[in-house]
């Protein structure tokens, strides 16, 4: 997974209050970058928030309510079957909107709709995924 997508997905998940397991497939050309990313995140975050693995964790190893994020490879490559929700990530950048429990819902909805539909829906800031805290009340 490109490092930008890793950092964005990890940041969004942690901001939403989740723990993260990152599968790093270290190739020769990316070894230094992968090790740097791993060291920076592990030293700057609580150890119970993030973990790095070299092979894919099974559904049994993760919490019952986990979500898997995958980078799309090609049409011929299949993602492993999982009983949980799968969110494929293409190699293009994705924008995530996060609505926390202290947000003004009307303002948040207006801002997200404006960002999504501005410039014919082609804005680089148009949210592709909206995450809402479960404690948000209408």
N, C-alpha and C positions, 0 to 999 in steps of 0.2 A: 504494500500500500504506500503510495507516495507520502512523504513525511508531512506535507501540508494537510492532507486529508486525515492522517493519524492525529495530528495536534488538534485540528478542528473538532473531530468526533470525540476525542478524549475530553477536550475543554467543555463541549456541550453536555456530555454525560455527567461530568463532575459538577458542573454548574447546576444541573438538575438534581443533584444530591445522590448520585449513583456511585458505586464502585466500578472500576474498570479493569478488565483483563485484556492486554494487548498482545497479539501474536506477532512476534517479529521474526520474519524469515530473513536472516542476515545473509546477504550475498557479498561476494568479495568487494564489489564496487561501493557498497553501501555500509560496510562494516563500521567504519569510523563514525558515520552520521548516526547509525542505529545505536551504537554504544553511547555516543554523546547524548542523544535524545533520552535514552534509558537512564543514564546517570543524572541528567538534569531533573527529570520528572521524579525519580525516586528520592533525590535529596531535597527537593523543594516541596513535595507533598507528603502527607501522612502515609505511612506504610500500609495502613488498612484500606487506603483509597485506590491504589494502583498496583498492578502486578504485571510482569512481562513473562511470557512463555515462548518457547520455541516450537511447540506443536499445539494443534488445536485442542482446546478443552472440550470434553464431552458434556452433554446436557446434564448428566448426573453430577459433574464436578461444579456446576454453577448453580445459582439460586433458582428456585422454581419460576421466578418471574423475570428471567433474563431476556435480553434482546441482543441478537447478533447483527453486527454491521459487517458487510462484505464489500470489497471493491470488485466491481464487475470486471471480468477478464475478457472473455469472448463468448460468442453464442455456443461454441462447442464445449466449453468447460462448464461443468455442472458444479453447483455448490452442494455441500453435504446436506443430507436430509436432517431436519431438526424439527422437533415438535413445537418449537417456539417461533416467534415472529422474526422474519428475516428482512433486513433493509439493505438492498444492494446499493452500493455507492459507485457511480461511474467515475472515471478518471478526471472528469471536470469538477470544478469546485462546487460545493453545495453550501447553501446558506441555511442556518437554523435560527428560528425565532423561539425565544423562551419566555413564557409568561409565568412569573412567579406568583406566590400567593398574596403578595402585597400590591399587585398591579391593579390599576383601574381598568376593568374589562372593556368598557366602551372605548377608551383611548387606545388600548392595546389592539382591539379588533380593527379600529380605523387605521392605525399605523401599519398593521400587518396587511390589510386589504390594499392600502395605498402602495406599499412596497411591492406587493405581489403583482398588481395590475398596472403599475407605472411603466411607461415605455413599452407598452404592448406586452407586458409580462416578460420582457427580455432584460430587465435590470439585473446586474450582477448581485444586487442586494435583495432580490426577490426571494422570500423564504421558500425553500423546497420542503421543509419539515417544520411543523409548529409543535413545540413541547409545552404542555400546560401542567402546572403543579396540581396534583390531585386535590389539594385543599382549597383551590380557588372556588369561591362561591358566587353564584349569579345573583 
